[in-house]
Amino acid sequence: MEIQTARFSEAQTPTDRERELTLLRASADFARQHGLHVHLGHGLTYENVAQVVGIPGVEELNIGHSIVARAILVGMERAVREMKEAIRAAL
């Protein structure tokens, strides 16, 4: 099950982002309790991925657009490496 993260990604204030993070955590927990595999995606970037990477039970993050957009400037290998570093740094 992929949980849509666009509302979190587009939130304009810290309060709105925290509210959306709380909803993402609750949604992921609900999905896991019902035996679903949890994926998150839509609008995740190098800057905001750190906030969602720690949500328990998330098996996959879908971040293609951000990586491909970055790859235009620095190449795919570096773009992927930078995203992996951003994720590792948040764990």
C-alpha positions in Angstrom: 0.0 0.0 0.0 1.4 3.4 -1.0 0.5 6.3 1.3 0.4 9.6 -0.5 2.9 12.1 1.0 2.0 15.1 -1.2 0.2 17.0 1.5 3.2 16.6 3.8 5.6 17.7 1.0 3.5 20.7 0.1 2.9 21.9 3.7 4.0 25.5 4.2 4.4 25.8 7.9 6.1 23.7 10.6 2.7 23.2 12.2 1.2 21.9 9.0 4.2 19.6 8.3 4.0 18.2 11.8 0.2 17.6 11.5 0.8 15.8 8.2 3.7 13.7 9.7 1.3 12.7 12.5 -1.2 11.6 9.9 1.4 9.7 8.0 2.6 7.9 11.1 -1.0 6.9 12.1 -1.8 5.8 8.5 1.4 3.6 8.4 0.6 2.1 11.7 -3.0 1.3 10.7 -1.9 -0.3 7.5 0.7 -2.5 9.3 -1.8 -3.5 11.8 -3.9 -4.8 9.0 -1.1 -6.8 7.4 -0.3 -4.4 4.6 3.2 -3.5 3.3 3.7 0.2 3.6 5.3 2.5 1.0 5.4 6.3 1.0 5.7 8.6 -2.0 4.9 11.7 -3.9 6.7 15.0 -3.5 9.6 13.6 -1.4 12.8 15.4 -1.9 16.4 15.5 -0.6 15.3 18.1 2.0 12.2 16.5 3.4 12.9 12.8 3.2 14.7 12.8 6.6 11.4 13.6 8.3 9.6 10.5 6.9 12.4 8.0 6.7 12.0 7.2 10.5 8.3 6.2 10.3 8.2 2.7 11.7 7.4 -0.1 9.3 7.9 1.8 6.0 9.4 -0.6 3.5 9.8 1.6 0.5 10.1 5.3 -0.4 9.1 6.4 -3.9 11.3 9.3 -4.7 11.8 9.0 -8.5 11.0 12.5 -9.6 13.4 14.2 -7.2 16.2 11.9 -8.1 15.7 12.2 -11.9 15.4 16.0 -11.7 18.7 16.1 -9.7 20.3 13.6 -12.2 19.9 16.1 -15.0 22.5 18.3 -13.2 24.8 15.8 -11.6 24.2 12.4 -13.3 22.1 9.5 -12.1 24.8 7.7 -10.1 25.5 10.8 -8.0 21.8 11.7 -7.6 21.1 8.2 -6.2 24.1 8.3 -4.0 23.1 11.7 -2.6 19.6 10.5 -1.8 20.9 7.3 -0.1 23.2 9.5 1.9 20.3 11.8 2.9 18.3 8.7 4.0 21.2 7.2 5.9 21.9 10.4 7.7 18.3 10.5 9.0 18.4 7.0 10.4 
